[in-house]
Amino acid sequence: MSKSKADAKKRRTFMVFTIPGFLLYSAFFIFPILMGAYYSLTDWDGVKKKFNMIGMQNYVKIFQDKQFINALGFTLKYSLFLIILTIILAVCLALFLNQSVKGRGFFRSMYFIPAVLSMLTVGLIFNQIFYYILPPIGKALGNPTLSKSLLSSPRMAIWAILFVNLWQGLPIPTLLILAGLQSIPMDLLEAASLDGARDFQKFRFITVPFILPVLSVVLVLTLKGGLMVFDYIQSMTGGGPGGATRSIALLIYEHGFTQNKYAYSIAEAIIAGIIIAAISAVQITFTNKKKGV
């Protein structure tokens, strides 16, 4: 077989394996984005076949919409708190699980159970807990904070949602960090101990550099979860009280599926996507610099 025929066969093989994937990617990713960008320039309500082109009016209205600005602020604040708490708690739990303690295997198994439940189910369960179980306990203890549902307080609702998110979401980051901890050579830690290094020094100069790649993965996953939070809020507060816990994802859902402002909600989704992509790019760039990539 000549070289030209061999090259042609390789090209055909490449095309056979590449084209189906590209077509699927285009059909389920590129095409919807292009159609969404087109509809965002209209006044389409999702029902009528006829609609008008209105240019950039939807985008102009969004930046003048106080609901969108407030939802964006809440989403960013929620994501920041979620990242900080997830990193701190997951590292502490991973360090604990990495110790040789009795019942460690059983605790690992039980600890992972919340992660297999759906977020909507967990949200509905804790909605009942916060409204019907904790208030009577709070009254019996004489605690004014717990005597009322935390979800009915504009100040405390975000912390209640964060608690539920962490309760269900911590197992996976913890296991990822635990895997990173178990990859650290014991000889290195023993040598540091012989040199007189304290526990904090070993953690700072040995443990952290080894688990930094894992922490970057946890950071990306947590950031994504925080910026796109929907299920917990929808099932626990519905965005209340008074819109205090309305996230970007929930606002887009409300405008699109309850108010039939489909074109407007698509424009909101595009802006939110751009903001999320920009934040993620900055975070990944910063993490890569820390890792020296």
C-alpha positions in Angstrom: 0.0 0.0 0.0 1.4 3.4 -1.0 1.9 6.2 1.5 -0.8 8.3 -0.1 -3.4 5.5 0.2 -2.3 4.9 3.8 -2.7 8.7 4.6 -6.1 8.7 2.9 -7.3 5.7 4.9 -6.1 7.4 8.1 -8.1 10.6 7.1 -11.2 8.5 6.4 -10.9 6.7 9.8 -10.4 10.1 11.5 -13.5 11.5 9.8 -15.6 8.4 10.6 -14.8 8.7 14.3 -14.9 12.5 14.5 -18.0 13.6 12.5 -20.6 11.8 14.6 -19.3 13.4 17.8 -19.1 16.8 16.1 -22.7 16.5 14.8 -23.9 15.5 18.3 -21.9 18.3 19.9 -23.3 20.8 17.4 -26.9 19.6 17.8 -27.0 19.7 21.5 -24.6 22.5 22.3 -23.6 24.9 19.5 -27.1 25.0 17.8 -29.0 25.7 21.0 -26.6 28.5 21.9 -27.0 30.1 18.4 -30.8 29.8 18.6 -30.8 31.2 22.1 -28.7 34.2 21.0 -31.2 34.8 18.1 -34.3 34.6 20.3 -32.7 36.9 22.9 -33.0 39.6 20.3 -36.8 39.2 20.0 -39.9 39.6 22.1 -40.8 35.9 21.9 -43.0 34.6 24.7 -42.4 30.9 24.1 -46.0 30.4 22.8 -46.7 32.6 19.8 -45.3 31.7 16.4 -45.0 35.3 15.5 -42.5 37.6 17.2 -40.7 40.8 16.6 -37.0 41.6 16.5 -36.2 44.2 19.1 -32.4 44.2 19.0 -30.5 44.7 22.2 -33.5 45.9 24.2 -33.7 42.8 26.4 -30.0 43.2 27.4 -30.5 46.9 28.2 -33.5 46.1 30.4 -31.5 43.4 32.2 -28.8 45.8 33.4 -31.6 48.2 34.6 -33.5 45.4 36.4 -33.0 45.5 40.1 -34.2 41.9 40.5 -31.3 40.8 38.2 -28.7 42.9 40.1 -29.9 41.6 43.4 -30.0 38.0 42.2 -26.5 38.4 40.9 -25.3 39.8 44.2 -26.9 37.0 46.2 -25.4 34.4 43.8 -21.9 35.8 44.1 -22.1 36.1 47.9 -23.5 32.6 48.2 -20.7 31.2 46.0 -18.0 32.9 48.0 -19.3 31.6 51.3 -19.8 28.1 49.8 -16.2 28.0 48.5 -14.6 29.2 51.8 -16.7 26.8 54.0 -16.3 23.8 51.6 -12.5 24.2 51.4 -12.0 24.6 55.1 -14.4 21.9 56.2 -13.4 19.4 53.5 -9.7 19.7 54.4 -10.4 19.3 58.1 -12.6 16.2 57.6 -10.1 14.7 55.1 -7.3 15.2 57.7 -9.5 13.5 60.3 -10.4 10.6 58.0 -6.7 10.2 57.1 -5.9 9.3 60.7 -5.8 5.7 62.0 -8.9 5.8 64.1 -11.3 3.1 65.1 -14.4 2.8 62.8 -12.8 5.0 60.1 -14.1 2.8 57.3 -17.7 2.8 58.7 -17.7 6.5 59.1 -16.5 7.0 55.5 -19.3 4.9 54.2 -22.0 6.6 56.3 -20.6 10.0 55.5 -21.0 9.5 51.8 -24.7 8.6 52.0 -26.1 12.3 51.6 -24.2 12.6 48.3 -26.3 9.9 46.6 -29.6 11.8 47.4 -31.0 14.3 44.9 -30.7 17.9 45.8 -34.4 18.5 45.4 -35.2 15.7 47.8 -32.8 17.0 50.4 -34.1 20.5 50.1 -37.7 19.3 50.7 -36.7 17.3 53.7 -34.9 20.2 55.3 -37.7 22.5 54.5 -39.9 20.4 56.8 -37.2 20.3 59.4 -36.7 24.1 59.5 -40.4 24.8 59.5 -41.9 22.1 61.7 -39.1 20.4 63.8 -36.6 23.1 64.8 -39.0 25.8 65.9 -40.7 23.7 68.7 -37.2 22.7 69.9 -36.1 26.3 69.9 -39.1 27.4 71.9 -38.5 24.6 74.4 -34.9 25.7 74.8 -35.8 29.4 75.0 -33.7 30.2 71.9 -35.3 33.1 70.0 -33.3 32.4 66.8 -34.5 28.8 66.5 -38.0 29.4 67.8 -38.8 30.7 64.3 -38.0 29.1 61.0 -34.6 30.2 59.8 -36.0 30.1 56.2 -38.4 32.9 57.1 -35.6 35.3 58.1 -34.0 37.3 55.3 -30.7 37.4 57.3 -30.6 33.7 58.3 -32.1 32.0 55.2 -28.8 32.0 53.2 -27.0 30.3 56.1 -29.7 27.6 56.4 -29.4 26.9 52.6 -25.6 26.9 52.9 -25.9 24.4 55.8 -28.0 22.0 53.7 -25.7 22.4 50.7 -22.6 21.6 52.8 -24.3 18.7 54.5 -25.0 17.1 51.1 -22.1 18.5 49.1 -19.1 18.0 51.4 -18.6 14.2 51.0 -17.2 14.4 47.4 -14.7 17.2 48.0 -13.6 15.4 51.2 -13.0 12.2 49.4 -11.1 14.0 46.7 -8.8 15.7 49.2 -8.5 12.5 51.2 -7.2 10.8 48.0 -4.7 13.6 47.7 -3.5 13.2 51.3 -3.0 9.5 50.8 -0.7 10.2 47.8 1.8 12.0 50.0 4.9 9.8 50.6 5.2 8.9 54.2 9.0 9.0 53.9 8.7 12.7 53.3 6.6 13.4 56.3 8.9 11.2 58.5 12.0 13.0 57.3 10.3 16.3 58.1 9.5 15.1 61.6 13.1 14.0 62.1 14.3 17.5 61.1 12.1 18.9 63.8 9.2 20.2 61.7 6.0 20.9 63.5 2.6 19.7 62.4 1.7 23.1 61.0 5.0 23.4 59.1 4.5 19.9 57.6 0.9 20.9 56.6 2.0 24.1 55.0 5.1 23.0 53.2 4.4 19.4 52.4 0.6 18.7 52.5 -0.7 21.8 50.8 1.6 21.6 47.8 0.7 18.0 47.3 -3.1 18.5 47.5 -3.1 21.8 45.6 -4.1 20.2 42.3 -7.0 18.5 44.1 -8.0 21.7 45.8 -8.1 23.4 42.4 -10.6 20.7 41.2 -12.7 21.2 44.3 -12.6 24.9 43.8 -13.9 24.6 40.3 -16.7 22.2 41.2 -17.8 24.3 44.2 -17.7 27.5 42.2 -19.9 25.9 39.5 -22.3 24.6 42.1 -22.6 27.9 43.8 -23.1 30.0 40.7 -25.7 27.6 39.4 -27.5 26.9 42.7 -31.2 26.3 42.0 -32.6 23.1 43.6 -32.0 23.9 47.3 -33.5 27.4 46.9 -36.5 26.3 44.9 -37.4 23.6 47.3 -36.6 25.4 50.6 -37.5 29.1 50.1 -38.6 29.6 46.6 -36.4 32.7 46.5 -37.9 34.3 49.6 -38.4 35.8 52.0 -39.0 38.9 49.9 -36.5 37.8 47.2 -33.7 37.6 49.7 -32.5 34.2 48.5 -33.4 34.5 44.8 -30.4 33.2 42.7 -29.7 33.9 39.0 -30.8 30.4 38.0 -34.1 30.8 39.9 -34.7 34.3 38.4 -34.2 32.9 34.9 -36.6 30.0 35.7 -39.3 32.4 37.0 -39.1 34.8 34.0 -39.1 32.0 31.5 -41.5 29.4 32.9 -43.8 31.4 35.2 -44.0 34.7 33.4 -43.5 33.5 29.8 -40.7 36.0 29.2 -38.7 33.5 27.2 -36.6 35.9 25.1 -35.9 38.0 28.2 -34.9 34.9 30.3 -32.7 33.7 27.5 -30.9 37.0 27.4 -30.5 36.7 31.2 -29.0 33.2 30.8 -26.5 34.4 28.2 -25.3 37.3 30.4 -25.1 34.9 33.4 -23.2 32.4 31.3 -20.7 35.1 30.3 -20.2 36.2 33.9 -19.8 32.6 35.1 -17.3 31.8 32.3 -15.3 35.0 33.1 -15.2 34.2 36.9 -14.2 30.6 36.1 -11.4 31.7 33.7 -10.0 34.1 36.3 -10.1 31.3 39.0 -8.5 28.7 36.7 -5.7 31.2 35.7 -5.0 32.1 39.3 -4.9 28.4 40.3 -2.6 27.5 37.4 -0.2 30.3 38.5 -0.2 29.0 42.0 0.7 25.5 40.7 3.3 26.9 38.4 1.6 25.7 35.2 
